[in-house]
Amino acid sequence: MEPKEFLKQKGIKITKGRVEILNILKNSQNSLSAEKIYQINRDNNININLSTVYRTLELFEEKQITEKITLNDGVFAYKLRGKTHRHYLECDICHKEVEIPCPMSQIEEMVQNTTGFTLTNHDLIMKGICKDCKKKH
């Protein structure tokens, strides 16, 4: 979908800056900091203030277009939300399953930033006892 149409569909006013930032995120394999997005715009001779980049990223996060990730150095990075896979918690006693979003995205970003590895797969096993079973025991 075209960036302008996408923004319109999300109820966001279309501006040149927002379209440019969306295009940068769309074309990036990795998450990007606001400063990196600002630098890419400058390198492409696109005049957007750093404060505009931050405000746009906050808006995109609010509208659930982007995911904000805290990197190990305390810097925030942003990437477009994609289909995220989910994990299931299973109670050891009653075997009830609870679906949760994958909590690994921040760890994947840290691994990539510190080692250069792009994870293609991960396994996460979590075991426990649900609140109903805890009350009974």
C-alpha atoms as an extended CHARMM CRD file, in Angstrom:
* protein
*
       137  EXT
         1         1  MET       CA              0.0000000000        0.0000000000        0.0000000000  PROA      1               0.0000000000
         2         2  GLU       CA              1.2400000000        3.4930000000       -0.8050000000  PROA      2               0.0000000000
         3         3  PRO       CA              2.4310000000        5.4810000000        2.2420000000  PROA      3               0.0000000000
         4         4  LYS       CA             -0.0740000000        8.2980000000        1.6560000000  PROA      4               0.0000000000
         5         5  GLU       CA             -2.9640000000        5.8510000000        1.4350000000  PROA      5               0.0000000000
         6         6  PHE       CA             -1.6910000000        3.9850000000        4.5060000000  PROA      6               0.0000000000
         7         7  LEU       CA             -1.5090000000        7.1900000000        6.5830000000  PROA      7               0.0000000000
         8         8  LYS       CA             -4.9650000000        8.2290000000        5.3850000000  PROA      8               0.0000000000
         9         9  GLN       CA             -6.3470000000        4.8230000000        6.3730000000  PROA      9               0.0000000000
        10        10  LYS       CA             -4.8410000000        5.2350000000        9.8640000000  PROA      10              0.0000000000
        11        11  GLY       CA             -6.4630000000        8.6750000000       10.2230000000  PROA      11              0.0000000000
        12        12  ILE       CA             -3.1550000000       10.5400000000       10.1490000000  PROA      12              0.0000000000
        13        13  LYS       CA             -2.7540000000       13.8720000000        8.3980000000  PROA      13              0.0000000000
        14        14  ILE       CA             -0.4580000000       13.4300000000        5.3980000000  PROA      14              0.0000000000
        15        15  THR       CA              2.7110000000       15.5220000000        5.4800000000  PROA      15              0.0000000000
        16        16  LYS       CA              5.9290000000       15.2260000000        3.5020000000  PROA      16              0.0000000000
        17        17  GLY       CA              7.8590000000       14.4260000000        6.6860000000  PROA      17              0.0000000000
        18        18  ARG       CA              5.5200000000       11.6420000000        7.7560000000  PROA      18              0.0000000000
        19        19  VAL       CA              5.6150000000       10.0700000000        4.3030000000  PROA      19              0.0000000000
        20        20  GLU       CA              9.4340000000       10.2340000000        4.2360000000  PROA      20              0.0000000000
        21        21  ILE       CA              9.7580000000        8.7110000000        7.7230000000  PROA      21              0.0000000000
        22        22  LEU       CA              7.3070000000        5.9410000000        6.8480000000  PROA      22              0.0000000000
        23        23  ASN       CA              9.2720000000        5.1950000000        3.6550000000  PROA      23              0.0000000000
        24        24  ILE       CA             12.5490000000        5.0040000000        5.5850000000  PROA      24              0.0000000000
        25        25  LEU       CA             11.0720000000        2.5770000000        8.1030000000  PROA      25              0.0000000000
        26        26  LYS       CA              9.4380000000        0.5550000000        5.3300000000  PROA      26              0.0000000000
        27        27  ASN       CA             12.7310000000        0.1880000000        3.4470000000  PROA      27              0.0000000000
        28        28  SER       CA             14.8330000000       -0.7240000000        6.4900000000  PROA      28              0.0000000000
        29        29  GLN       CA             15.5780000000       -4.2760000000        7.5350000000  PROA      29              0.0000000000
        30        30  ASN       CA             16.5870000000       -3.0950000000       11.0150000000  PROA      30              0.0000000000
        31        31  SER       CA             15.0660000000       -0.9000000000       13.6530000000  PROA      31              0.0000000000
        32        32  LEU       CA             16.2420000000        2.7040000000       13.5150000000  PROA      32              0.0000000000
        33        33  SER       CA             16.7360000000        5.4340000000       16.0950000000  PROA      33              0.0000000000
        34        34  ALA       CA             15.1790000000        8.8480000000       15.5760000000  PROA      34              0.0000000000
        35        35  GLU       CA             18.6740000000       10.2400000000       15.0580000000  PROA      35              0.0000000000
        36        36  LYS       CA             19.3990000000        7.6830000000       12.3260000000  PROA      36              0.0000000000
        37        37  ILE       CA             16.1120000000        8.5060000000       10.5570000000  PROA      37              0.0000000000
        38        38  TYR       CA             16.9890000000       12.1990000000       10.8120000000  PROA      38              0.0000000000
        39        39  GLN       CA             20.4430000000       11.5150000000        9.3320000000  PROA      39              0.0000000000
        40        40  ILE       CA             19.0080000000        9.4680000000        6.4440000000  PROA      40              0.0000000000
        41        41  ASN       CA             16.7030000000       12.3800000000        5.6110000000  PROA      41              0.0000000000
        42        42  ARG       CA             19.6240000000       14.8260000000        5.6830000000  PROA      42              0.0000000000
        43        43  ASP       CA             21.7170000000       12.5040000000        3.4980000000  PROA      43              0.0000000000
        44        44  ASN       CA             18.8370000000       12.4960000000        0.9840000000  PROA      44              0.0000000000
        45        45  ASN       CA             18.5980000000       16.3130000000        1.1100000000  PROA      45              0.0000000000
        46        46  ILE       CA             15.2100000000       16.1850000000        2.8240000000  PROA      46              0.0000000000
        47        47  ASN       CA             14.8410000000       18.9700000000        5.3580000000  PROA      47              0.0000000000
        48        48  ILE       CA             13.0110000000       17.6050000000        8.4000000000  PROA      48              0.0000000000
        49        49  ASN       CA             13.6950000000       18.7420000000       11.9720000000  PROA      49              0.0000000000
        50        50  LEU       CA             14.7900000000       16.1660000000       14.5170000000  PROA      50              0.0000000000
        51        51  SER       CA             11.8330000000       17.2180000000       16.6900000000  PROA      51              0.0000000000
        52        52  THR       CA              9.5120000000       16.3870000000       13.7580000000  PROA      52              0.0000000000
        53        53  VAL       CA             11.0570000000       12.9220000000       13.5540000000  PROA      53              0.0000000000
        54        54  TYR       CA             10.4650000000       12.3390000000       17.2770000000  PROA      54              0.0000000000
        55        55  ARG       CA              6.8630000000       13.6250000000       17.1390000000  PROA      55              0.0000000000
        56        56  THR       CA              6.1340000000       11.4900000000       14.0790000000  PROA      56              0.0000000000
        57        57  LEU       CA              7.5680000000        8.3710000000       15.7050000000  PROA      57              0.0000000000
        58        58  GLU       CA              5.4720000000        9.0100000000       18.8290000000  PROA      58              0.0000000000
        59        59  LEU       CA              2.3710000000        9.3970000000       16.6550000000  PROA      59              0.0000000000
        60        60  PHE       CA              3.1910000000        6.2180000000       14.7190000000  PROA      60              0.0000000000
        61        61  GLU       CA              3.6410000000        4.3300000000       17.9910000000  PROA      61              0.0000000000
        62        62  GLU       CA              0.3370000000        5.7100000000       19.3140000000  PROA      62              0.0000000000
        63        63  LYS       CA             -1.4150000000        4.5530000000       16.1300000000  PROA      63              0.0000000000
        64        64  GLN       CA              0.3440000000        1.1560000000       16.4240000000  PROA      64              0.0000000000
        65        65  ILE       CA              2.2330000000        1.5880000000       13.1750000000  PROA      65              0.0000000000
        66        66  THR       CA              5.6320000000        1.2210000000       14.7890000000  PROA      66              0.0000000000
        67        67  GLU       CA              7.0780000000       -0.7310000000       17.6640000000  PROA      67              0.0000000000
        68        68  LYS       CA              9.3970000000        1.0920000000       20.0800000000  PROA      68              0.0000000000
        69        69  ILE       CA             12.3210000000       -0.9530000000       21.3280000000  PROA      69              0.0000000000
        70        70  THR       CA             14.7340000000       -0.0210000000       24.0940000000  PROA      70              0.0000000000
        71        71  LEU       CA             18.2620000000       -0.9860000000       23.1210000000  PROA      71              0.0000000000
        72        72  ASN       CA             20.9090000000       -1.9720000000       25.6480000000  PROA      72              0.0000000000
        73        73  ASP       CA             22.4650000000        1.5220000000       25.5770000000  PROA      73              0.0000000000
        74        74  GLY       CA             19.1410000000        3.1290000000       26.5730000000  PROA      74              0.0000000000
        75        75  VAL       CA             18.4680000000        4.4680000000       23.0770000000  PROA      75              0.0000000000
        76        76  PHE       CA             15.0460000000        3.8700000000       21.5420000000  PROA      76              0.0000000000
        77        77  ALA       CA             14.7640000000        2.2780000000       18.1240000000  PROA      77              0.0000000000
        78        78  TYR       CA             11.6750000000        1.9830000000       15.9680000000  PROA      78              0.0000000000
        79        79  LYS       CA             10.4930000000       -0.4830000000       13.3850000000  PROA      79              0.0000000000
        80        80  LEU       CA              7.2410000000       -1.0510000000       11.5790000000  PROA      80              0.0000000000
        81        81  ARG       CA              4.9420000000       -3.4800000000       13.2890000000  PROA      81              0.0000000000
        82        82  GLY       CA              4.6450000000       -6.6760000000       11.3860000000  PROA      82              0.0000000000
        83        83  LYS       CA              2.8410000000       -9.8380000000       12.0830000000  PROA      83              0.0000000000
        84        84  THR       CA              4.2780000000      -10.9220000000       15.3780000000  PROA      84              0.0000000000
        85        85  HSD       CA              4.0870000000      -14.4970000000       16.3270000000  PROA      85              0.0000000000
        86        86  ARG       CA              2.7310000000      -15.4410000000       19.6990000000  PROA      86              0.0000000000
        87        87  HSD       CA              3.6290000000      -17.7820000000       22.4840000000  PROA      87              0.0000000000
        88        88  TYR       CA              1.4910000000      -19.8110000000       24.8280000000  PROA      88              0.0000000000
        89        89  LEU       CA              1.7380000000      -20.2620000000       28.5480000000  PROA      89              0.0000000000
        90        90  GLU       CA              0.4510000000      -23.6180000000       29.7340000000  PROA      90              0.0000000000
        91        91  CYS       CA             -0.5070000000      -24.3480000000       33.3030000000  PROA      91              0.0000000000
        92        92  ASP       CA              1.3410000000      -27.3670000000       34.7050000000  PROA      92              0.0000000000
        93        93  ILE       CA             -1.7480000000      -28.4390000000       36.6590000000  PROA      93              0.0000000000
        94        94  CYS       CA             -4.9210000000      -27.7740000000       34.6230000000  PROA      94              0.0000000000
        95        95  HSD       CA             -3.1740000000      -27.3690000000       31.2120000000  PROA      95              0.0000000000
        96        96  LYS       CA             -5.0720000000      -24.1630000000       30.4660000000  PROA      96              0.0000000000
        97        97  GLU       CA             -3.2980000000      -22.1590000000       27.7310000000  PROA      97              0.0000000000
        98        98  VAL       CA             -2.9330000000      -18.3880000000       27.6650000000  PROA      98              0.0000000000
        99        99  GLU       CA             -1.7310000000      -16.6700000000       24.4920000000  PROA      99              0.0000000000
       100       100  ILE       CA              0.8150000000      -13.8500000000       24.8750000000  PROA      100             0.0000000000
       101       101  PRO       CA              2.6960000000      -11.6850000000       22.3720000000  PROA      101             0.0000000000
       102       102  CYS       CA              6.3080000000      -12.6250000000       21.8020000000  PROA      102             0.0000000000
       103       103  PRO       CA              8.5180000000      -10.8830000000       24.3710000000  PROA      103             0.0000000000
       104       104  MET       CA             11.6750000000      -11.5370000000       22.3480000000  PROA      104             0.0000000000
       105       105  SER       CA             11.7350000000       -8.5240000000       19.9910000000  PROA      105             0.0000000000
       106       106  GLN       CA             13.8720000000       -6.4150000000       22.3210000000  PROA      106             0.0000000000
       107       107  ILE       CA             16.3150000000       -9.2840000000       22.8000000000  PROA      107             0.0000000000
       108       108  GLU       CA             16.4670000000       -9.8640000000       19.0310000000  PROA      108             0.0000000000
       109       109  GLU       CA             17.3340000000       -6.1970000000       18.5030000000  PROA      109             0.0000000000
       110       110  MET       CA             20.0390000000       -6.3260000000       21.1890000000  PROA      110             0.0000000000
       111       111  VAL       CA             21.5500000000       -9.4450000000       19.6260000000  PROA      111             0.0000000000
       112       112  GLN       CA             21.5920000000       -7.8360000000       16.2060000000  PROA      112             0.0000000000
       113       113  ASN       CA             23.0850000000       -4.5660000000       17.4260000000  PROA      113             0.0000000000
       114       114  THR       CA             25.8230000000       -6.1610000000       19.5180000000  PROA      114             0.0000000000
       115       115  THR       CA             26.7470000000       -9.1550000000       17.3450000000  PROA      115             0.0000000000
       116       116  GLY       CA             25.4950000000       -8.3410000000       13.8630000000  PROA      116             0.0000000000
       117       117  PHE       CA             23.4200000000      -11.5400000000       13.8380000000  PROA      117             0.0000000000
       118       118  THR       CA             19.8850000000      -11.3960000000       12.5140000000  PROA      118             0.0000000000
       119       119  LEU       CA             17.9120000000      -14.0850000000       14.2860000000  PROA      119             0.0000000000
       120       120  THR       CA             15.8050000000      -16.1780000000       11.9680000000  PROA      120             0.0000000000
       121       121  ASN       CA             14.2200000000      -18.3620000000       14.6070000000  PROA      121             0.0000000000
       122       122  HSD       CA             13.9480000000      -18.7290000000       18.3560000000  PROA      122             0.0000000000
       123       123  ASP       CA             12.3700000000      -21.1060000000       20.8240000000  PROA      123             0.0000000000
       124       124  LEU       CA             10.9190000000      -19.8390000000       24.0540000000  PROA      124             0.0000000000
       125       125  ILE       CA              9.5690000000      -22.2480000000       26.6340000000  PROA      125             0.0000000000
       126       126  MET       CA              7.8240000000      -20.8900000000       29.7010000000  PROA      126             0.0000000000
       127       127  LYS       CA              6.1860000000      -23.0830000000       32.2970000000  PROA      127             0.0000000000
       128       128  GLY       CA              4.0980000000      -22.1570000000       35.2700000000  PROA      128             0.0000000000
       129       129  ILE       CA              0.9250000000      -22.4520000000       37.2720000000  PROA      129             0.0000000000
       130       130  CYS       CA             -2.1350000000      -20.3180000000       36.4980000000  PROA      130             0.0000000000
       131       131  LYS       CA             -3.6890000000      -18.0460000000       39.1040000000  PROA      131             0.0000000000
       132       132  ASP       CA             -6.7600000000      -20.3190000000       39.5370000000  PROA      132             0.0000000000
       133       133  CYS       CA             -4.5950000000      -23.3460000000       40.3420000000  PROA      133             0.0000000000
       134       134  LYS       CA             -2.4180000000      -21.2730000000       42.7090000000  PROA      134             0.0000000000
       135       135  LYS       CA             -5.5400000000      -20.3760000000       44.6980000000  PROA      135             0.0000000000
       136       136  LYS       CA             -6.5070000000      -24.0560000000       45.0260000000  PROA      136             0.0000000000
       137       137  HSD       CA             -3.1030000000      -25.1420000000       46.3590000000  PROA      137             0.0000000000
